[in-house]
Amino acid sequence: MNAQLAERVQRSFSRSFRSYHDSASQQSQIANHLVHEMRTGGAPQHFAFGLEFGCGTGHLTQRLCETFEFRSLMINDLSPEAEQTAYAVGADFLCGDAETLNWPGQPNLIASASMIQWLRDPAAFLRKAATALTPGGWLAVSGFGPEQYRELVKVGSTAKAPGLCRSEDLAAAVRDELEIISTGDTIREMHFASPRKVLEHLRRTGVNGRAQKGWTKTSLNQFTDQYVRYFGSETGVSLTYQPTWIVARKRD
Ligand SMILES: C[S@@+](CC[C@H](N)C(=O)[O-])C[C@H]1O[C@@H](n2cnc3c(N)ncnc32)[C@H](O)[C@@H]1O
């Protein structure tokens, strides 16, 4: 991640830290889904050392701690506020950019939900994770695909994350070292009363809808008109999520 993007992403998530947890219903479902796929895929009950990247307010951290036992768990985030998440579950906290940090120890679980889309090179992150895992270790990672926020892309927003990738890309990155247990993606449409409500949702979940630009009355009206013209219906306007995920196991 380049330093400028890391700083912008960190500021945006730090600002939204309080509102994120309750507003991020999609991310909460994704965390549930990852843990479900681990369980049905035969993940063990006990992990010696778990390492989670981009923990945020802890949707995935909580599910992992409810479902599995860890002799030691270390969770990471770019935003220092996420130390509260570590405190809440008794994990160690590692603050910084997952892409450039030195990763500690020999994890037998590497997990991350809704973070890799912010990385410059998610495939390199996954390859590094595959290498870092001990034999028999598990990988459980989700990101977002190219259809993520397609409405915003169409109306010219700069909110698009740099590392959107398809589930095939996730699998291709680790296939040489890991056995793929489960991978896929889904399209989920959320509905909002108006484009302004979409912007509020993005702000509360830490994704600034117009990343570098401030709004003027004219640009906001233009955004609203276009959004309604392309994506309006009697129920309001849509916003598309495309979660993608991979659960895989390192060969013994
Ligand atoms: C959408 S939130 C997801 C949080 C949590 N995993 C969840 O499922 O709700 C993305 C999180 O990733 C963090 N993040 C973004 N880029 C990161 C990076 N390069 N290294 C570590 N954390 C990062 C953000 O600060 C934010 O807390």
The ligand as a Gaussian input file, in Angstrom:
#p B3LYP/6-31G(d) Opt

LIG

0 1
 C      -14.104000      -2.693000       6.038000
 S      -13.129000      -2.739000       7.495000
 C      -13.302000      -4.448000       7.952000
 C      -13.089000      -4.634000       9.440000
 C      -13.362000      -6.048000       9.950000
 N      -12.395000      -7.005000       9.447000
 C      -14.765000      -6.478000       9.604000
 O      -14.893000      -7.522000       9.008000
 O      -15.703000      -5.755000       9.909000
 C      -11.495000      -2.682000       6.855000
 C      -10.446000      -2.560000       7.948000
 O       -9.175000      -2.808000       7.353000
 C       -8.257000      -1.857000       7.852000
 N       -7.202000      -1.727000       6.834000
 C       -7.290000      -1.184000       5.592000
 N       -6.114000      -1.275000       4.966000
 C       -5.266000      -1.905000       5.815000
 C       -3.896000      -2.298000       5.739000
 N       -3.169000      -2.039000       4.656000
 N       -3.344000      -2.924000       6.804000
 C       -4.071000      -3.191000       7.916000
 N       -5.369000      -2.830000       8.056000
 C       -5.959000      -2.201000       7.017000
 C       -9.078000      -0.588000       8.067000
 O       -8.462000       0.290000       8.999000
 C      -10.387000      -1.167000       8.576000
 O      -10.415000      -1.287000       9.984000

